[in-house]
Amino acid sequence: MRPEDILIVGAGPAGLACAIQLQRSGVPFLLLEKDRVGGLLWNANLVENYPGFPKGVNGAKLAGLFEKQMRSTGVQVIFDRVSQINYHADRLIVTTEQTTYHPRYLIIATGTKPRPFPISIPEEVHDRIFSEVYPLLEIRGQHIVIVGAGDAAFDYALNLAKQNRVSICHRAGQTNCLPLLRARAMANEKIAYQGQTTIRQILTGRSKNKIFLTAQQLNEEFDIECDYLIYAIGREPQLDMIPPDLLPEIEKLARTKRVYMAGDVMNGYMRQTTIAVGDGVRTAMQIYTHLKETETLTE
Ligand SMILES: Cc1cc2nc3c(=O)[nH]c(=O)nc-3n(C[C@H](O)[C@H](O)[C@H](O)COP(=O)(O)OP(=O)(O)OC[C@H]3O[C@@H](n4cnc5c(N)ncnc54)[C@H](O)[C@@H]3O)c2cc1C
């Protein structure tokens, strides 16, 4: 086996856990990451359900610990984005921004991407509208509108309200986050929740460095002025690098143990670090067992 025979795409919790386990088993591999080690975890304010941290742990801190452990086990990351996965003449072809690989085994641990914001974002405010909280963690004294009412929206709000004022806008009346997150947000005087509020339009031209939103609550229309907007209106599997007509083939390759999926990319609403880590370890153990049965592994 050569390292390029096994390719892991994504160094979030799932890809990292898979890499650490393969390393322990003495199986060579390559780990590709387009952005930063730790994945979506960088956005989590307080992870309270990952065993080992009795008081919870900040997501960025946990991501840093994962990276430290990865490095201490000798795992190296190649920073490169996979732009396309293809399959031709019984060969997997993984094209990245820098090169092309032909792995015998492929682990897709690419997580999720945000659902697109449903209204048009004018060019002038592109740098003020985000789908992740991570780029805004250093800002102070700003007004941030968060669109959405799930766990991520409330977690973002609690994170940003440490230094800023936050308004959560949601088109339905009910929130759909954990009751504990809702209770914490409601008790925080820097967070306002506006239910039954739909953002209709983003206006520009009134002032630089500000965003003006037209919102509708029941039959009433009004303006909201803010510095930044984050939308957290759901996520979907990140499979952009696979042409849609290849997806059935990828499923077939998964049945024959040449392609594996691990973590949020395949977990529907069960998107949790613990599950992603478990998936990563399970995938590595499945590959190890498969290799022992079918190939000569150096003892
Ligand atoms: C606000 C918030 C709070 C959260 N709180 C908690 C919590 O309290 N408890 C909990 O258990 N979980 C929590 N989570 C969920 C947790 O972050 C995810 O379940 C976990 O990160 C999933 O890991 P993953 O490896 O499957 O995917 P991800 O973390 O999404 O990692 C995927 C990786 O793949 C990379 N990638 C994608 N496409 C490519 C490509 N084409 N080429 C190369 N690399 C690529 C990405 O850059 C990323 O690094 C929270 C998430 C958010 C957003």
PDBQT file of the ligand as one rigid body, heavy atoms in Angstrom, charges set to zero:
ROOT
HETATM    1  C1  LIG A 301     -22.964  26.397  15.871  1.00  0.00    +0.000 C 
HETATM    2  C2  LIG A 301     -22.672  24.933  15.979  1.00  0.00    +0.000 A 
HETATM    3  C3  LIG A 301     -22.683  24.343  17.214  1.00  0.00    +0.000 A 
HETATM    4  C4  LIG A 301     -22.420  22.986  17.353  1.00  0.00    +0.000 A 
HETATM    5  N1  LIG A 301     -22.451  22.445  18.595  1.00  0.00    +0.000 NA
HETATM    6  C5  LIG A 301     -22.200  21.137  18.748  1.00  0.00    +0.000 A 
HETATM    7  C6  LIG A 301     -22.254  20.541  20.033  1.00  0.00    +0.000 A 
HETATM    8  O1  LIG A 301     -22.502  21.223  21.033  1.00  0.00    +0.000 OA
HETATM    9  N2  LIG A 301     -22.027  19.217  20.130  1.00  0.00    +0.000 N 
HETATM   10  C7  LIG A 301     -21.727  18.438  19.042  1.00  0.00    +0.000 A 
HETATM   11  O2  LIG A 301     -21.506  17.244  19.209  1.00  0.00    +0.000 OA
HETATM   12  N3  LIG A 301     -21.683  18.965  17.802  1.00  0.00    +0.000 NA
HETATM   13  C8  LIG A 301     -21.929  20.290  17.620  1.00  0.00    +0.000 A 
HETATM   14  N4  LIG A 301     -21.908  20.841  16.361  1.00  0.00    +0.000 N 
HETATM   15  C9  LIG A 301     -21.786  19.938  15.203  1.00  0.00    +0.000 C 
HETATM   16  C10 LIG A 301     -20.332  19.549  14.878  1.00  0.00    +0.000 C 
HETATM   17  O3  LIG A 301     -19.574  20.720  14.621  1.00  0.00    +0.000 OA
HETATM   18  C11 LIG A 301     -20.366  18.644  13.643  1.00  0.00    +0.000 C 
HETATM   19  O4  LIG A 301     -21.206  17.540  13.899  1.00  0.00    +0.000 OA
HETATM   20  C12 LIG A 301     -18.977  18.115  13.292  1.00  0.00    +0.000 C 
HETATM   21  O5  LIG A 301     -18.080  19.182  13.048  1.00  0.00    +0.000 OA
HETATM   22  C13 LIG A 301     -19.070  17.227  12.049  1.00  0.00    +0.000 C 
HETATM   23  O6  LIG A 301     -17.811  16.754  11.701  1.00  0.00    +0.000 OA
HETATM   24  P1  LIG A 301     -17.502  16.271  10.193  1.00  0.00    +0.000 P 
HETATM   25  O7  LIG A 301     -16.059  15.930  10.192  1.00  0.00    +0.000 OA
HETATM   26  O8  LIG A 301     -18.484  15.253   9.773  1.00  0.00    +0.000 OA
HETATM   27  O9  LIG A 301     -17.791  17.545   9.262  1.00  0.00    +0.000 OA
HETATM   28  P2  LIG A 301     -17.181  19.001   9.313  1.00  0.00    +0.000 P 
HETATM   29  O10 LIG A 301     -16.847  19.428  10.686  1.00  0.00    +0.000 OA
HETATM   30  O11 LIG A 301     -18.110  19.848   8.522  1.00  0.00    +0.000 OA
HETATM   31  O12 LIG A 301     -15.797  18.850   8.519  1.00  0.00    +0.000 OA
HETATM   32  C14 LIG A 301     -15.757  18.636   7.132  1.00  0.00    +0.000 C 
HETATM   33  C15 LIG A 301     -14.394  19.092   6.618  1.00  0.00    +0.000 C 
HETATM   34  O13 LIG A 301     -14.278  18.779   5.234  1.00  0.00    +0.000 OA
HETATM   35  C16 LIG A 301     -13.650  19.853   4.558  1.00  0.00    +0.000 C 
HETATM   36  N5  LIG A 301     -14.033  19.812   3.148  1.00  0.00    +0.000 N 
HETATM   37  C17 LIG A 301     -15.291  19.952   2.622  1.00  0.00    +0.000 A 
HETATM   38  N6  LIG A 301     -15.253  19.868   1.295  1.00  0.00    +0.000 NA
HETATM   39  C18 LIG A 301     -13.954  19.662   0.949  1.00  0.00    +0.000 A 
HETATM   40  C19 LIG A 301     -13.284  19.514  -0.296  1.00  0.00    +0.000 A 
HETATM   41  N7  LIG A 301     -13.950  19.572  -1.463  1.00  0.00    +0.000 N 
HETATM   42  N8  LIG A 301     -11.943  19.322  -0.300  1.00  0.00    +0.000 NA
HETATM   43  C20 LIG A 301     -11.250  19.266   0.885  1.00  0.00    +0.000 A 
HETATM   44  N9  LIG A 301     -11.834  19.429   2.106  1.00  0.00    +0.000 NA
HETATM   45  C21 LIG A 301     -13.171  19.612   2.132  1.00  0.00    +0.000 A 
HETATM   46  C22 LIG A 301     -14.199  21.092   5.280  1.00  0.00    +0.000 C 
HETATM   47  O14 LIG A 301     -13.376  22.241   5.066  1.00  0.00    +0.000 OA
HETATM   48  C23 LIG A 301     -14.209  20.615   6.733  1.00  0.00    +0.000 C 
HETATM   49  O15 LIG A 301     -12.992  20.905   7.387  1.00  0.00    +0.000 OA
HETATM   50  C24 LIG A 301     -22.151  22.195  16.197  1.00  0.00    +0.000 A 
HETATM   51  C25 LIG A 301     -22.137  22.794  14.944  1.00  0.00    +0.000 A 
HETATM   52  C26 LIG A 301     -22.394  24.157  14.822  1.00  0.00    +0.000 A 
HETATM   53  C27 LIG A 301     -22.381  24.794  13.478  1.00  0.00    +0.000 C 
ENDROOT
TORSDOF 0
